[in-house]
Amino acid sequence: MRLTAPPRRNTGRRDTEGMAVASFVLGLIGLVVLNLVLGPVAIALALIALRRNTPRRFRAWLGFWLGVADLLVLAVLLMVNGGTAWTAFG
């Protein structure tokens, strides 16, 4: 007995588009705040979207590289500031 509707072909495609866009947005926001959290999430979403063959490949790649940049910015700021965290507001 099936309790839910059968999956549609278009649903998976829309999901991957959303993952690619979310990866881009989270990677962009992660450059300013919460680098340690948003960077890996952006990378993971981008890789999942790319693996599922998203039509928004360029946006997924941007999200991936922004996630990597988040972690690099965090590493550089931790080295420069002697182990203290960095925020955009002070």
SULHUUR-V530510 format. One record per residue. RES is the residue in one small letter. SS is DSSP state (H for helix, E for strand, L for the rest). OMEGA is omega in degrees with one decimal (NA if undefined). BURIAL is 1 if it has 9 or more other C-alpha atoms within 8 Angstrom, else 0. Layout:
res:RES ss:SS omega:OMEGA burial:BURIAL
res:RES ss:SS omega:OMEGA burial:BURIAL
//
This chain:
res:m ss:L omega:-178.6 burial:0
res:r ss:L omega:-178.4 burial:0
res:l ss:L omega:-179.8 burial:0
res:t ss:L omega:178.4 burial:0
res:a ss:L omega:177.4 burial:0
res:p ss:L omega:-178.9 burial:0
res:p ss:L omega:176.8 burial:0
res:r ss:L omega:-178.8 burial:0
res:r ss:H omega:-177.2 burial:0
res:n ss:H omega:-177.0 burial:0
res:t ss:H omega:-179.8 burial:0
res:g ss:H omega:179.6 burial:0
res:r ss:H omega:178.1 burial:1
res:r ss:H omega:178.1 burial:0
res:d ss:H omega:-179.2 burial:0
res:t ss:H omega:175.3 burial:1
res:e ss:H omega:177.9 burial:1
res:g ss:H omega:177.9 burial:0
res:m ss:H omega:179.8 burial:1
res:a ss:H omega:179.5 burial:1
res:v ss:H omega:178.8 burial:1
res:a ss:H omega:178.2 burial:1
res:s ss:H omega:178.8 burial:1
res:f ss:H omega:-177.4 burial:1
res:v ss:H omega:-179.6 burial:1
res:l ss:H omega:177.0 burial:1
res:g ss:H omega:179.1 burial:1
res:l ss:H omega:178.4 burial:1
res:i ss:H omega:-178.7 burial:1
res:g ss:H omega:176.0 burial:1
res:l ss:L omega:-176.1 burial:1
res:v ss:L omega:-177.1 burial:1
res:v ss:L omega:174.6 burial:0
res:l ss:L omega:-178.7 burial:0
res:n ss:H omega:-174.7 burial:1
res:l ss:H omega:-178.8 burial:1
res:v ss:H omega:-172.8 burial:0
res:l ss:H omega:178.7 burial:1
res:g ss:H omega:178.6 burial:1
res:p ss:H omega:178.0 burial:1
res:v ss:H omega:178.2 burial:1
res:a ss:H omega:179.0 burial:1
res:i ss:H omega:-178.9 burial:1
res:a ss:H omega:179.1 burial:1
res:l ss:H omega:179.2 burial:1
res:a ss:H omega:-179.2 burial:1
res:l ss:H omega:177.4 burial:1
res:i ss:H omega:179.4 burial:1
res:a ss:H omega:178.8 burial:1
res:l ss:H omega:179.6 burial:1
res:r ss:H omega:178.8 burial:0
res:r ss:L omega:173.6 burial:0
res:n ss:L omega:179.4 burial:0
res:t ss:L omega:174.4 burial:1
res:p ss:L omega:178.4 burial:0
res:r ss:L omega:-176.5 burial:1
res:r ss:H omega:-178.2 burial:1
res:f ss:H omega:179.5 burial:0
res:r ss:H omega:177.7 burial:1
res:a ss:H omega:177.6 burial:1
res:w ss:H omega:175.9 burial:1
res:l ss:H omega:177.5 burial:1
res:g ss:H omega:178.2 burial:1
res:f ss:H omega:-176.6 burial:1
res:w ss:H omega:174.1 burial:1
res:l ss:H omega:175.4 burial:1
res:g ss:H omega:176.3 burial:1
res:v ss:H omega:179.1 burial:1
res:a ss:H omega:176.1 burial:1
res:d ss:H omega:-178.0 burial:1
res:l ss:H omega:177.4 burial:1
res:l ss:H omega:177.0 burial:0
res:v ss:H omega:178.5 burial:1
res:l ss:H omega:-179.5 burial:1
res:a ss:H omega:-179.9 burial:0
res:v ss:H omega:-179.4 burial:0
res:l ss:H omega:176.5 burial:1
res:l ss:H omega:178.0 burial:1
res:m ss:H omega:-177.5 burial:0
res:v ss:H omega:-176.7 burial:0
res:n ss:L omega:176.9 burial:0
res:g ss:L omega:174.7 burial:0
res:g ss:L omega:177.4 burial:0
res:t ss:L omega:-179.6 burial:0
res:a ss:L omega:-179.5 burial:0
res:w ss:L omega:173.1 burial:0
res:t ss:L omega:-178.4 burial:0
res:a ss:L omega:-172.2 burial:0
res:f ss:L omega:177.8 burial:0
res:g ss:L omega:NA burial:0
//
